[in-house]
Structure formats: structure tokens, C-alpha cells
Amino acid sequence: MGQFARRAFALIVLLSSLLLALPARAQLLSPGPLSKAHAGAEGDDRCNDCHASGKRIDTASCVNKCHSDLGARISAGQGLHGREYKGKACESCHSDHLGRNARLVRWDPKQLNHAQTGWPLENGHKAVACEKCHNKSNARGAPTYLGLGTSCASCHKDQHEGRFGATCNQCHNDVSWKKVKLDGFNHDLAHFPLRGSHQKVTCEKCHHEPPQYKGIDSATCASCHKDPHAGKLGPKCASCHNEDSWKKVRFSGVGHPGVSLGGGHARVACGTCHDKGNQLAPSKGSECASCHRPVHEAPFGRGCGSCHGNIAWLNLPRPVGLAAHSKTAYPLTGEHKETPCASCHKPTLPAQARYRDLQFAECKDCHKDSHNGEFQARGGGECKACHATSGFRPALFGVALHGSTKFPLTGLHSVVACSGCHTGARPRLDHRVSKQACADCHENPHGAQFATEMAKGGCGQCHQTSGWNNPKIDHSTWPLSGAHAQAACEGCHKPSKEDKTLGKGASYRGVPRACGGCHDDTHAGQFRTSAPVRECDFCHSTTAFKVPAFEHGQKTRYPLTGGHAKAKCDGCHLKETLTSGAVAVRYRLPSTDCRTCHANPHDKALGGGGPK
């Protein structure tokens, strides 16, 4: 061999050695194992996922390709990263290659100046532990500080159920929830609107100190005011008094105590009866016979009120009137029993219209429709389907009656507050909801994967109202058996890298069905690269990966007999390096000859002439 040939041969050997060493050398270039969060990017061919060629960490890849949700906030100048760390390299705070259990975030949240996030913690918020707001009920998945808004409703339940809107700081502050700032509070939104002199009363007069806002009785004047008449004039103070001034008394009509000023009494001057002054009782007394002569021929006595009422001569007294009313076509029940007769039988109407011709068949004959005709199509808008005479509130319309609508409440919908769907504020909510599809209220995490199903029947094709995680999936095209039937959906249906980048949910279309699509081949391809090719189910089942009893005589060409039947599997099938370079237990042996496994005991006796 000439000198040139020898040099060429040496050069070829040197280059071959270098090429063979490249993987090992590349592995040596890694400064250490990646953390659990980045373990998926381990490997020589994945370096460029994070590193730019010739540079260190590629920050743009971090925030645009992997952490796009954070990248969007940085671009918008929002949050801690967008305000304080915009333009800084990720690696300056989050270093990796420190081992699987190393933490990527190494800082004490309690030392954070929360004002750097754009939302400073002040007053009562200072003492709140981080995890009270930043927890998995507000942000799903791994621990994160993203996902919270700055509105009160992000963390606090609305005790008022939407009646007062979403701007809590109109009344409350972050020093103390119970110390309410009431300047400018619209009391009309409460159950007791302030009118007249009530507008001048300090809050503490009714709500006490410390303040109490729930359970304040305001049904009658006597709830707050002492009755100077000791109940002699009944509980309806408004019959004589008004909210502008207690001292300005209106003695007119049915409001006149003792004797009604309806009918003929309305034309009588006050001084005719009140001969000692309008504020003093008449000297003649209050009996009818004091002013009127008897008109009955029979001796019925002086107690006209035992049969006649105060409103007009023909009216019976209230106890008698209520009993008599039960015999009419409209018995009085509930709140109607407390209603003054003149509210329906108005003294200004002619007698015929006041009684015999009075309309009462429907609630709207007397009451204004507070729903403005919204329920006209349901029974002509008649109130009794939802309300009763026991009181307008609360309504009788509940979950059961909701079943008569186009949207019955089932599952978790039955516990949603009415105001969750019927928006608006007191005194009136919007009861007609035009959009009733699932996607009108709920976000579709599947994107366009199920566009066909959504067009046919919406989310209900797979999900049900008992819970999002209780799907009714038709898995018949790939039946789940054995351990597969117990596996969580997300065990197979995981968001791909592209799904995460686009902010989409898991992929359900195109999921591989072969065993190798989800499971690692522990046999390193022995049964796929050589004949006869065998699939996993030739030996394994979905019940368990471990083979309970391998039938060597049925599944191989080498039945186990004699001493072989007692041999352990690893006596013949050893873990070794296969021709592919992978290390695994070799199940497909190169030969079934005895000498493949056994030494020849006759070799010495035969002088070395026996089989090898």
C-alpha cells in the first residue's frame, strides 16, 4: 500500500470516528437535565425550540410560541411582566438545565410589590394570602398568577345578586366591607324607596350602629315609628299622614279616622262636626245617631256600625264585609283581605259601577302589568300563573314551572340564580331570553372540531347539564374496554403543541387508534420489523399490560416441554442490545438449536469433535 493510500485510509478512519462521536458530543454540550415543565423539549434535536443559532435563549420563541398568553400581555404592557420586565430576557429570571425537580420560578410571592402588576394591594387586601385569590378556582391547570380580573366579582360573590350593578365601590371600600359609603346611594333600588322626609333621615336612625342592612323591617310605619294613637285608628298611617310631614294631616275621604268622608260626608265642612276645633273630637261624639236620625222602622238601636261600614251607608263593617265577600264571585284572600274597600270600590264611581259592574275577572283589571305585556302570549298575561294573593314577591315561578317554557332547567342549570340569565336590575328583570343555545352563554373550547355536530344538535350531542365532565360520548367506533374504560378522557385527548399555541382545547379528531399511538413499544420494534409481524393484542389485552399466562406452544414455533416447561422466561430471554441499538429483552431468538443456549457436555469426551 502506497503512502498516499495509507494517508487516505487514516483520514477515512478519523472522519468515521468523529461522525460516530457526534451524538455523544452533542449530549455533552447540554449543561444539565431540563425541569419537569420543559422535559418534553429534551433531546439533541430540540435545542432550537428555545435557543437561537449562535445565541442564548430566544425570548421571542418563549413568549410567542410556548407562552403566548403571557406574550400577549407583555405586548399590551399588562401585568407584572408587561410593566416591569418587558424587553428583558426570560433566562434572566427563569433559568433551566438544573435538574427535573428544579423550580423555574424562584421568588417569594409575599415579597412582591403588587403595585408593579398594575393593581396595588391596599387596606384590607394587604392582609389577604396570595392563594386566596390566585388559586385553581380562578385559573385552571398548573399554579399561575394569570387569569384574574380587577373587578370585585373576580374574587367576591355578589351578595346583592346583581340588583345594584357591578360597581361595588359606589358603596363599599377595601378598608372594611361592612363600613358602607352611602353618599349618592340610590335607595330606589332597595325594597324601601326614600320619599319625603325620609330622605333627610340619617342612615344610622334605621340601620343602627354598627350598621345592619339585611332584615330591616319596613313593612309598616310601626316598624320604625311609635303609634301615638295606640292602635285605635288602625295600622294604615298613610290614611291620614304622608311622608312629607307627620304633622300635616289630611283628613279627607277614607283616610278620616273613625268616620269616612266618602259620599255625603265629603261635602260637610269640618266645623260642622268638629265644633271645638279641627284637631279635637266632635262634642256630639262619633256615633251616627249623633248627627243622623234613624231611618229604620224596626228598633235596631244606635249601633249603625254593626251592619254599615264607614265608607258609605250601604257598606257593611269590615268584619261583616269580609265574611259577606266570601259569598260573592270574588272571595278575598291573602293581601286582598287587608286592602281598603275604597281601593276597589272607589267612592267617585256611580253605585252600579262601584259594585255590580266592577271588573275583577283578571288581575290586570286592577293591577298594572309590571312586565309590560312580556307574558301576553302565555294565558293572556294572567298573573296567577306565577304570583299569588299572598304577595307579589316571591314569585311562584320556580324550577318546576320553568319546565313549561322552551328552556326547562335541568342539572346544574337548576341552581343558577335567575339574574344569571335574566339580566336587568330591580324592579324589573328581562324574562325573555332570545339566545338559548349553549354557545350563547358558554365558551366552545373545541373550536371547529365538531362543527357538524354543533349544527345538528349543539353541545348536547356530547354534554349534559348534570356537569361538563359527565359527557355522553358515543365511543362505539373505538369501544373502550378493560383499563381503557377507566382512563380519563384527557389521558388520550391532550392538547397538541399547536392547540396550546392557538389557545384551543384538546383534539378529539384524528387521535391515533393503534397501540403505538399512545403506548411506548417496550420491545423496541422486535415484532414490527421482522416476520411474522405481530400487533400488541397478539399477546396483550386492555385488561392489563402484563400477560397472565403466555401460551408458548400456541403463539410461537417452540413449544415448551420437559425441563423447558419449568424454566423461567429470563433464562432464555435476556435484556441485551438489539441490532437496532436499543436495549430490551430479546424475545425473538436467532435460533432454536440447543447449542444456542446450552454448552455441549460431550465435547470433551468426543475429543472436541461434538456439535458446537
Steps between C-alpha positions, in 0.01 A plus 500: 500500500647835395552799725206685343269205553608467864431868565160480333409195706604675823293806406193285435542326839536838676187645335299188581602525865395864515163431336428213738582721796271788396188389700705445814674833451168680445367345818805622686420855384179504712569672836260269683150342500200725440230559762173302496316782323751496208576127503316462170769708331784268613719363225770608255252580224289729722760761599372748244156495664641744755845599374570706189800395295809678626312662789372417844130466578264625227261713708266549203447123478418484871229765500357449151528127438468339846369766739276692261252597772779677686643637176173675418500669841862609461422653159205685653709620795276320748585325825835456670685377191349761271572790735827414678678240290407587144809470279690283750619152409300217658817326614595794721237378750406150383811282451481132410724195449517467881329163528148358479393627843648848465256792530474740208350769720723570797355792688290568808155623392457667838786738418338616175411866467151438362482853360741383228220283360281804442270415793647613836387322817357756738328493839314172560653333194850526651431229758350253253714194421602467134325165461164646610477667159753312289370144520367228272142622537606812306762349266507140381805280456841560655537775764486838328455864584320575173128488435363741761323823418499807721125517551366408845297214349825324400548397863187599694148364476238766428282491811247723326454265201550776245235738636748786547717447193867402487666819635543393865708803598192720470415378850792288625873552534800277560550623858194314632218336311252573780576872520290613211541830318145603426554842342294499185352152565180454298258373765238443226681176420428371850167368627422834668542808276558821697229762452429834666651548846652154490764644268625719786532222756856382573578142405579408864145583609370193316810287442645553849868494602676274420299508178251229413364489143330162484184415690388860558121489531336775295162343430302751709560840659488331841822315407686822581245745647306478823123519452377800703143383447570168678346305214159663524517630144637182344841423346460703178675825600501616137123537522562828681871570486755521223878482473547873445395594853347311788324809630327586175198272528262450212155433643314419182334205337563154644800632689285677756522312832183361650259632236550479125472821304378310196164572345301773675759549773742640242277804456472580869725777639740390771358744752155347468619203701818629662334777696804540730762516228613275220759323717252407771227240500143620437308582817204300367707186487566271203181293497285522188197583710677809629445663163260276307150409591409130491348383172405150603152435619616209709683576824855410397658726760770763461781271382475562125858375457398144585363473147614806308852596411689825515540558129134537414164428649454183297835351600523244777771523768827331414457176701151455359614611156782242482263219594240622252766541230576126519151437366556713192666403172829639634593378852777705662821310575857590598590867465155578361360458850706801614413718203268793583161452339523837328811389311273285284156645571596859429259753656523720191334234284125469463349237728429259211857518368645497850354162591292301255685591179851499653748305284710243691536192282870566428776652712561769241148633563647656815879461478747646254700240303852547636631281215368734229321225308804270490284198591194588295544185290479281813140496612440858400760618748295388799704542822381199702723260306798649685360718781253451785289728715731420794744749348649602166841384624633240508357368175367145473697451180781257583692212346188286457303770316806582292444159343195640322718748311717437195798460732438256790755526780684173552825398667724788602271752329249445783734665754594805291360826636220646284707815444776283351296473179227760545696822506387838615454656844210542735219574488485301176704226334495402134324166492514428129840360404531488124830307487468154648775298333781372724758704309303818570604478866788250509833519323562227243846356579496266201519764228370360170572132580133417541343747258278225352374389842447859609288564191287193574438530873757725664699408808225265617625244249780418744445694822215520749386752759596273793860612448753582231715205606214247465500458122270263316752413231422231243831314507364209296740556208784424741344309794663557839569177686713391792732770633400728213151524647647640822740746337426871520412663165798733520729196527462454123350830388770751590547845350772492238776754489310680224180492708678663792652765276157586360336485843278208396383199702596138446475337157239229466523448125786302350616337824705187412327170568795263478662405832824667396320831460477531879724232651877457477621182332692330780617236253690753290331397175585126514148404391462773240824480304528127447257236377257390609384851597288500817280773646485562875170317546662175386633468856357785702146613583339822619441340841867524597830532317652206689429169324338266756599172333693493174411195288847429362379204294217691332661837440854387403658223295676363807273313747646468850534136605688311763744712693429796278148521644649580842753752376452868578447738211813702574700180486482521120371851433766738625521879490763588244588745230300422186618551146314830495719620783212507752529313831204269567412142588558289188193289436571402142806278532725448196473122526322221686797259488607357836850638463355854482443478875679185623867399500582155359582270801636235259750722335794388723410132485487511124831673483351823388327335212146551622250761378590859580 
